[in-house]
Amino acid sequence: MAELAQYRGTGKRKTSVARVILRPGDGTWWINGRTLEEYFSRHIHRTQVVAPLKVAEAESRYDVRIRVHGGGESGQAGAVRHGIARALVEADPELR
């Protein structure tokens, strides 16, 4: 039985911790049961979260599943960004 490829990354900022899973897909977001727009209401936080995928030109190549807790909205956005960057490096070490 072939396993689905997935890449994990844990991001931390201040008191926030985000566990990120990237799976090959069409760019669907799931953050604590909500979409990206529902979870991060401010545009600046959404931009910050998506930045590692934009730099890697992988915005629509992965489905993103995230569990995040602790801290406030800014800390959580930073932790998610950190976790996505780590997962991308696991997927492609050349991005480091």
C-alpha positions as CSV (number, residue, x, y, z in Angstrom):
1,M,0.0,0.0,0.0
2,A,1.5,3.3,-1.1
3,E,1.5,6.1,1.4
4,L,0.4,9.6,0.5
5,A,3.4,11.9,0.4
6,Q,3.2,14.5,3.2
7,Y,5.7,16.9,4.6
8,R,5.6,18.2,8.2
9,G,7.0,21.3,9.9
10,T,6.6,22.7,13.4
11,G,6.8,26.5,13.7
12,K,7.1,28.6,16.9
13,R,6.9,32.2,17.7
14,K,6.5,33.7,21.1
15,T,4.0,31.4,22.8
16,S,2.4,30.2,19.6
17,V,3.0,26.7,18.2
18,A,1.9,25.6,14.7
19,R,2.0,22.0,13.4
20,V,1.9,22.1,9.6
21,I,1.3,19.3,7.1
22,L,1.8,19.9,3.4
23,R,0.3,17.3,0.9
24,P,0.4,17.4,-2.9
25,G,-2.9,19.0,-4.0
26,D,-4.6,22.0,-5.4
27,G,-3.9,24.6,-2.7
28,T,-6.7,23.9,-0.2
29,W,-6.2,25.5,3.3
30,W,-7.4,24.0,6.6
31,I,-6.5,25.9,9.8
32,N,-8.1,24.6,13.0
33,G,-11.2,23.6,11.0
34,R,-11.4,26.9,9.1
35,T,-10.2,28.3,5.8
36,L,-7.3,30.8,5.6
37,E,-9.6,33.8,5.1
38,E,-11.8,32.7,8.0
39,Y,-9.0,32.1,10.5
40,F,-6.8,35.1,9.7
41,S,-9.1,38.1,9.3
42,R,-6.4,40.6,8.6
43,H,-4.9,40.8,5.2
44,I,-1.4,41.4,6.6
45,H,-1.5,38.1,8.5
46,R,-2.7,36.2,5.4
47,T,0.1,37.7,3.4
48,Q,2.6,36.8,6.0
49,V,1.4,33.2,6.2
50,V,1.4,32.6,2.4
51,A,4.9,34.2,1.9
52,P,7.0,31.0,2.1
53,L,4.8,29.3,-0.5
54,K,5.0,32.4,-2.8
55,V,8.8,32.5,-2.5
56,A,9.0,28.8,-3.4
57,E,6.5,29.2,-6.2
58,A,4.4,26.4,-4.7
59,E,1.1,28.2,-3.8
60,S,-1.1,25.8,-5.7
61,R,1.0,22.6,-5.5
62,Y,0.2,21.7,-1.9
63,D,-2.8,21.3,0.3
64,V,-2.0,22.9,3.7
65,R,-3.4,21.5,7.0
66,I,-2.5,23.4,10.2
67,R,-3.1,23.0,13.9
68,V,-2.1,26.2,15.8
69,H,-2.5,27.2,19.4
70,G,-1.3,29.8,21.9
71,G,-0.6,33.5,21.7
72,G,-2.5,36.0,19.6
73,E,-3.2,36.4,15.9
74,S,0.2,37.9,15.0
75,G,2.2,35.3,17.0
76,Q,0.1,32.5,15.4
77,A,0.7,33.9,11.9
78,G,4.4,33.9,12.5
79,A,4.4,30.4,13.9
80,V,2.4,29.2,10.8
81,R,4.8,30.9,8.5
82,H,7.8,29.2,10.3
83,G,6.1,25.8,10.1
84,I,5.3,26.2,6.4
85,A,8.9,27.1,5.7
86,R,10.2,24.1,7.5
87,A,7.8,21.8,5.7
88,L,8.8,23.2,2.4
89,V,12.5,22.5,3.2
90,E,11.6,18.9,4.1
91,A,9.8,18.6,0.7
92,D,12.7,20.2,-1.2
93,P,16.0,20.6,0.5
94,E,17.2,22.9,-2.3
95,L,14.9,25.6,-1.0
96,R,17.1,26.0,2.1
